[in-house]
């Protein structure tokens, strides 16, 4: 295996990462390459002020950290995996654009992280790198979640920057998400004698009306406006073409602002559907923007543009659960994530690297 | 193969028919036995006034008819097939009850038909027997429908009596049935940014409200009251737990009174769901009670109890399409059809045979 050159130009490093395919569940080759590069990096610089990097491996998650006795610590986090390749490998350059699976989501972000590990000899913060597996699949497999369970001390920091694609914006915190099912019941009968039954699908009419009439909140926190949403994402009912159905289920998804906990979100959903049977499917917590935290405020100042709310759920919530302020900030384009035409603007990767370098070098 | 004894007691004949299993699609052995018995019957009585029966075979449908020059003709019709056996064979007797798959639906009716073929030497009507296959499965396989396409002359008559289970009541005509789908559309979006989409499931709220608020008609014809019904029998929608759905489909079933044609029924459904996209799935016509027809009026008088509307769709509609008045009248218990505990009251089979014998012997 030819090693990754972390000192290379960040566009070239992104292309090298893209050319090591790492669809969720198949990240080992890339994780090995990242681990090897980080260990070499540690050896090469052990005489410098940065000191040797401590490297930790957990499955296909690779972590590294400095221990320079700085007063504050910043985590740089990014997932190594991609959605399935869609005939869009190897990486190819067209002018300022780098095309390929994972270019935006999020190997350009990982490239920025790794390059800083090789080229920032004297950071103002102690730093932790967290490269992890299985972000693009079910939450139970998520490598960051596994690290949080196995080695939460490795995630401890004053700020976590998750380099998911934000097109160079600071997207603060994130919405929480909750899925629940509203159950309607009835009584089966032959549809030729429908008066003997009770139609559970008809009983869903007021449930759907409540959803259609629902007015979601917009909640401002630290200057960021989180827009909520409560939506049916599935409905099913019916036994056969000649049977009055005795059951109907409406699956709803509530995206909630960071002023609500998962418990408060569930109470709200139960309140909206008062009088109906509601069962929780699953939920994930919101994350507050936490922009008042000193390391976060300094980062926002370094980026220089107004932060916005993250309208979506991301792994920043896993840091928030541990009490660690976390923001999303990365060079990729979120609108291109998961598309066949996925690409990234190379000058934006360079800009992202420059901004982070300035912030981490000076302490803001 | 031991032949069927059509002159046997009608309870014993029912048991013999039940003991020749004939789940839909596997009626050949029973059809062969019925054909053989009817052909033998013709030979045995060719010196009598009834004359030889003309026998016709179409797949596993077996038909026979007299040609005695009577002014009117009556069809006796019944299906040979049953739903799948449910550990309820062979037939067994408990007191007045005969248990087993097909006892009520409808080998007791077929036994009455066949016994009359052997023991009614001088009927007042010319008679046609129609024993057919595949009534319990999809309409396209129905043996009566096939005969109507291949040999409609064989079904020509002044009255058709379909010996489906009615517990000895005359159930006149039948409802029509129509299935349609109401389609809702929207625009997909990530559920974290639901304001970018348009939720097709929410759009179903007024459709379900119209169904819930719908007041079905009751229509009286020839003294029989047909109750209609318009019901959702299925609903489906949803892409994934994090996607605003762009499509939802509500499947409805309209059971309509005999004053409406299939075309009128579809127009009504389109009217109820005015403003929405409605597609027809399938439909089957209603059948009028036709109790004013002389052969029908005489039959009702012979039975001696007030006829009631058939709340359901049956093969009488296939006769109605050909302009032939048709009623449901049989010894089975409709509430026991398709159950594991299926049975029939033997005295009711005898009573049904006696009533039909009196009617067919005297002309009413």
Interface residues (C-beta under 8 A of the other chain):
Chain A: X175 X177 X179 X190 X191 X192 X193 X194 X195 X199 X201 X202 X203 X204 X205 X206 X208 X209 X211 X212 X216 X227 X229 X231 X232 X233 X234 X235 X236 X237 X238 X239 X240 X241 X242 X243 X244 X245 X248 X250 X251 X253 X255 X281 X311 X312 X313
Chain B: X175 X177 X179 X190 X191 X192 X193 X194 X195 X199 X201 X202 X203 X204 X205 X206 X208 X209 X211 X212 X216 X227 X229 X231 X232 X233 X234 X235 X236 X237 X238 X239 X240 X241 X242 X243 X244 X245 X248 X250 X251 X253 X255 X281 X311 X312 X313
